[in-house]
Amino acid sequence: MTTLAHPLITITNIIWSFDPATKQVNVLLIKRSDQPFAGYWALPETAMREGESAHEAALRLVREKIGLRLDAGYAEQLATFTAADRDPSERALSLSYMIYLPQRPPLVPGPGASDAEWFALSRQPGGIFTFNYQRLRFYSLKADEYLTDQTPTTGLAFDHNWILTVACSRIRNKLDYQPTILFILGDSFTLKQARLIFAEFGRIEPDNSNFLRNHAAMLKPTGVTAKAGVGRPSKTYVLTLR
């Protein structure tokens, strides 16, 4: 007789932001205080509630964990993760969402977390990404390195290293036609800022002129300039996805 699975449905958020002081892309990680994986760093998660969609649950998680009410456009579904052993305590599948924060509120650990920090993204040779906070460093994985049996010193809880790997790959692959990661720059941005985000994911644009020519269909000038350091004020743009 076939046994039907009745898994717990969780929502896992990859919450991206931009730190203007360090000029780095950041991702939010929390330190779990509950089992399973108590003491491990992890992506924020919540269980989907009866009567709400996965998209609504992802936005609720941002309200509950960070205190921000975001429009639906700032959340983008990434993938569904269903490995049978991804949660050692029970069968659970994860619907993952990428969240693009246009601002960075103070972080306060909520229920189930003992700490919450922004981890800076860094790209290593060979296309591996690291996520860094002080002396803590976590790595993205290669396709043949998918593991759930990890330790607090080498990996994140559950399959979250792998989820971050898929997230970084998705962002990089969409830069030319749907660079939603630029939403972390706020309502508008300069070409230099946009090029910086592209470079963080391994796409080097040599100068503003080439960048504007290559991506003109997605960029609309605001008519407003921004003063940034020495030199002439820079034109600002908004992202228009068609």
FENWODA-V137736 format. One record per backbone hydrogen bond with DSSP energy under -0.5 kcal/mol. NH is the residue of the N-H (numbers start at 1). CO is the residue of the C=O. If there is no record, write none. Layout:
# FENWODA-V137736
nh->[NH | NH]
co->[CO | CO]
This chain:
# FENWODA-V137736
nh->[4 | 8 | 10 | 10 | 11 | 12 | 12 | 13 | 13 | 14 | 15 | 16 | 16 | 17 | 19 | 20 | 23 | 24 | 26 | 27 | 28 | 29 | 30 | 31 | 32 | 32 | 33 | 34 | 39 | 40 | 42 | 44 | 46 | 48 | 52 | 57 | 58 | 59 | 60 | 61 | 62 | 63 | 64 | 65 | 66 | 67 | 67 | 68 | 70 | 74 | 75 | 76 | 78 | 79 | 81 | 82 | 86 | 93 | 94 | 95 | 96 | 96 | 97 | 98 | 99 | 100 | 101 | 101 | 102 | 105 | 113 | 114 | 115 | 117 | 119 | 119 | 120 | 120 | 121 | 122 | 124 | 127 | 130 | 131 | 132 | 133 | 136 | 138 | 140 | 145 | 146 | 150 | 154 | 155 | 157 | 160 | 163 | 164 | 165 | 166 | 167 | 168 | 169 | 170 | 171 | 172 | 173 | 174 | 174 | 175 | 175 | 177 | 178 | 180 | 182 | 183 | 184 | 185 | 186 | 189 | 191 | 194 | 195 | 196 | 197 | 198 | 199 | 200 | 201 | 201 | 202 | 203 | 204 | 205 | 206 | 211 | 212 | 213 | 214 | 215 | 216 | 216 | 218 | 219 | 219 | 220 | 222 | 223 | 226 | 228 | 234 | 236 | 237 | 238 | 240 | 241 | 242]
co->[2 | 91 | 8 | 93 | 46 | 10 | 95 | 11 | 44 | 97 | 13 | 14 | 99 | 26 | 24 | 18 | 19 | 19 | 17 | 119 | 15 | 117 | 42 | 115 | 30 | 40 | 112 | 112 | 32 | 37 | 30 | 13 | 11 | 9 | 49 | 53 | 54 | 55 | 56 | 57 | 58 | 59 | 60 | 61 | 62 | 62 | 63 | 62 | 68 | 71 | 72 | 98 | 96 | 96 | 94 | 80 | 83 | 8 | 81 | 10 | 79 | 94 | 12 | 76 | 14 | 74 | 16 | 99 | 100 | 103 | 110 | 31 | 31 | 29 | 27 | 117 | 118 | 132 | 25 | 130 | 128 | 124 | 122 | 138 | 120 | 136 | 133 | 131 | 129 | 142 | 143 | 148 | 151 | 151 | 41 | 157 | 159 | 160 | 161 | 162 | 163 | 164 | 165 | 166 | 167 | 168 | 169 | 170 | 171 | 171 | 172 | 174 | 174 | 178 | 179 | 180 | 181 | 182 | 183 | 237 | 235 | 190 | 191 | 192 | 193 | 194 | 195 | 196 | 197 | 198 | 199 | 198 | 202 | 203 | 204 | 207 | 208 | 209 | 210 | 211 | 212 | 213 | 215 | 215 | 216 | 238 | 236 | 236 | 234 | 226 | 226 | 224 | 189 | 220 | 218 | 239 | 240]
